Amino acid sequence: METEILYAPQQVDAALEAMTREIHGAFSAESSFIIVGIQSGGLNVARRLKAHLEDLGSPETHLGSVDTTLYRDDIHRLFPGKSLLPMDLPVTVEDAAILLVDDVIFTGRSARAAMDALFCLGRPRLIRLAVLVDRGHRELPIQPDYRGFTVQTRYEDEVRVTWRELTGRVELFARSA
């Protein structure tokens, strides 16, 4: 398997700052909102977005996380025997504005599962989706509202965001044909 670094830490930071400005503008009318990171990669991105939003003086933000394992339509194939990660939401989702965050969007199934998990806890007023990397190949009609990068990949490739301390990089793992 070939590995290629697509974006270095400085590029990731710049993308996060650009996303933050866009999100700040979109959520500025809210008195508060919840940033929910999809476990586990989305939580890393959510933490960074929250910190940047606080620097911009955004409305009150709450940070939470959601584990999609039990809500996936492919759980029996992908996660046999997988242990669950904690779902942590500091406030109710009922009638809340939610920014759902993931590191990479691919087929759209994780985002759908995360929304299902949130709806089991209440009825949010609105949900917006932010992703650091959009790699295409959607199988469901789910598109991010905010994205850092758009990367053209083959279906069998893998895109990972790796974090070292407070900086991240985006790597492409190309599978040999």
C-alpha positions, 0 to 999 in steps of 0.5 A: 500500500502506497502512502502519500501525505496530501496536506501538511499540518500548516495546510490543515490549520489553515483549512480549519481556520477557514471553516471556523470563519464560515461556521462562525458566520452561519451560527452567529444568530444562535444564542448557543449551539452544540458541536458534536464530534463523531467518534473518534476522528471527528472529535479531534476536529470538533475540539479544534473547531470549538477552540477556534470558534471561542477565539472568534467570540462565537456564541456559547458552544458545548462540545459533545461526542457521538458513537455511531456503532449501534446505528450503522446499517453495516454493523454486522460486517464492519464491527463484529465484537467492537466495543462502544465509545462513550456518547457524551452530550453535555446538554439536551439535543431537543430543539438545539442547533447542532454542528455535527463534525467528522474528519473524513466523509466517504459514503455518508453512512457514518453521518447518517448513523450519527444523525440517527443517534442524535434523533434517539436523544431528541429532536434537534432544531437543525443539524449542519455537517462539517468535515475536514476532508470530503473524499466523494463516493457518496452512497447516501444523499448527504453532503457537508455544509462545511469542508476543509478539503475535497480530495479525489480518490478511488473507491478502494483508497483510504484517507486518514487524518492523523494528529500529533499534539495540536496539529494534524495531517491528511494522508492518502493510503492508495491500495495497489490495484 
